[in-house]
Every structure is written in C-alpha cells, then in structure tokens.
Amino acid sequence: MKKAGLLVFLIILVISLSQFMAVAENAYSYKSDISGMISAKGCANCHSWMGAYSDITGKRIRALDTYWDLVAEGEPDSSVLMWKISGTDINGNAVFGGQMPEGGPYFTEAEIAVFNSWISQGAVFEAPVGVEDTKSWLEIKSQFIK
C-alpha cells in the first residue's frame, strides 16, 4: 500500500514538473528577446531611458486623460508600449502621437506577439550581467560616451 502511494506521488510530481518545464520553455526574457528588438529598432535613439540596459517596467505615461503603465505586467491591452508598437490604443483607435518607431520600420506582427507574450507572462526584467539595477541608462551611457 505504501509503495502504491509513493508511486502515485512520483507520477504526480513528474507530471507537474513536465508542465512547469513546458511553460518555462515558452517564456520570453527581457534580456534574450525584448532588449534586442528595442535596440534593433533604434528606440533608444529618441527614448534614451529605453536602452538595452534600462528597466522599462514600472514607468507611467499620461495618455487618454489618465495615467497608464508603459508596461502593465500581465496586462498587454493596458500597456502603452503595446499601443505604440501596434499603432492602436485600448479602444482600437489610432494611437496618440503615432505608431513607433516614428517613421518605421515598425515592429512586425511576430515581434509584437513576443512583446504581448512577455507582458502577459509578467514582464520580468533581468538586468544584463554586470549592470547594477540602480544605474540608469544615461548613467551607463555616460561611462562610454564622453
């Protein structure tokens, strides 16, 4: 009887771990997925705080007569970043100030889907190795550009 209980426990444990691993395999990373797209589109050329080493979570922007999160963790539809890269706001209207990056090339549907998934998964920000979380993009940039 004890062996059967142990076997059931081990089967449940293996199933649970395999489901966790499947979710982890599909998870997107700021470091691996998001920062590269931001850099490739040149977002930091105008938005210096959006550099590859900058945490874009936790920022608020005034839009549609209220304050919104640039990245609303777990809520891509409420994230101004999603509106700006897709070109439409939460109401389906053309986004204020125009789609980004200004003048293009715009993010592809596949790239937008990665941002959407990353935000849906909680928009976890991981600082690149060797970069202190307390440093802003401007502080880091100033070390290299005199």
Sequence and secondary structure as in RCSB ss.txt:
>XXXX:A:sequence
MKKAGLLVFLIILVISLSQFMAVAENAYSYKSDISGMISAKGCANCHSWMGAYSDITGKRIRALDTYWDLVAEGE
PDSSVLMWKISGTDINGNAVFGGQMPEGGPYFTEAEIAVFNSWISQGAVFEAPVGVEDTKSWLEIKSQFIK
>XXXX:A:secstr
 HHHHHHHHHHHHHHHHHHHHHHHHT   IIIIIHHHHHHTTHHHH GGGSTTS  TT EEEETTEEEESS TT 
GGG HHHHHHHTB TTSSB TT SSSTTS    HHHHHHHHHHHHTT      TT  TT  HHHHHHHH  
